[in-house]
Amino acid sequence: MAESHLNGSETSLVSTSLEGMPKIGSFRNKDGLLLRTYGWLVKNAIGIIILIHGLNSHVRFSFLRHNVDIISNDKAILKDENNYYVYKDSWVEHFNNNGYSVYGIDLQGHGHSDGWRNLKVNVKKYDDLVYDVIQYIHQINDKLNVINEEEDDVTVSSDDKVAKKDSLPIYIIGQSMGGNIALRTLQILGKSKEEINRKLNIRGCISLSGMISVELIAASPRSYKYSCFYLPILRFISCFFPRFRFLSKMSYIRFRYMNDVRDFDKIRYKKGITSRFGYELLKAMKMLDKDMVHIPKDIPILFIHSKDDTLCYYRGVVSFYNRLKNDNKQLHILENMEHMLTVEPGNENVLKKILKWLTDLPNAIRDATMKNEEKDK
């Protein structure tokens, strides 16, 4: 059995110009774990984008570029391991250039964040990741409200101030496991009866290669095989050997140089996930499917997935999409890409699709509203 311990002290990070000078912060979650956050902010932002990375990754690896030279489809050469993340021409820079402030969080057990029981890629409950994201969104929302209050003129009425605070839309973008977390965030907020959660101005959600079902199992989370075979086995292993680690290293086939890009990253944990995390991942996909009805119908959702995804099952996403009742959903199918849609060749076209979708949202929401009003007549 292999395990890795985090060193309980807070890691010192320095914001660099190569990374776009992000505002680096942290907060403690409900279990006291210190979670690292990043913010690439713009003045007079038209919206807020929340980035959620995937399993065994972290924000900067998933959404910035990498300091490598790509020699061929099979090989990349490292240029500077100590300055590995590049803001220029990255997704983050393009979002900034289009007027969006970008925030990201290293999920617990990933990147520079603490892990449960001081272990990397380990978790007590999968939904803890989701509650961390919700807590982070609340913190961002609170900070924006404070800034608005400071900028408001004293003569402005209270109603106008509230309207101003609620005006900046929030969009959640998740890659792989992050796509699952983004959708699960909508479910938990949809089920919530708390007024504070209803005030969050989430206006869109994007799932990139979302972890809705996995290629390795190729069984629907709704199936008998999934519930009565895979889940019980993983539960048994996680109960008796919770720190046992499964190999979770994905091999890139179409773009083999991506294996070098992944291995060059010093922050990514090189070993597998704990058996407990593996069990929680399987439960997470089942719960996402089970609670589909709680996803708010009025929050637009964009699914982007490749037919050739070697990790997250394409047909599972199609099934989920077809059964989801949502006023403004869209499924964009890709070919000639694999799983890391934010990094692989062709990622620039994925980004263009997202930016266009965000730009077109006001009209799409208006059309969906009018359509629903006609149905109610």
VENQUI-V127044 format. One record per helix or strand. SS is the DSSP state (~ for helix, > for strand). FROM is the first residue (numbers start at 1). TO is the last residue. Records with the same first field share a line. If there is no record, write none. Layout:
SS: FROM-TO  FROM-TO
This chain:
>: 5-5  23-28  34-40  47-52  65-66  68-72  75-78  85-86  100-105  119-119  169-175  202-208  214-214  245-246  273-274  300-306  312-312  329-334
~: 59-63  91-97  116-118  126-151  158-165  177-191  195-198  224-240  257-264  275-290  292-294  314-323  347-376
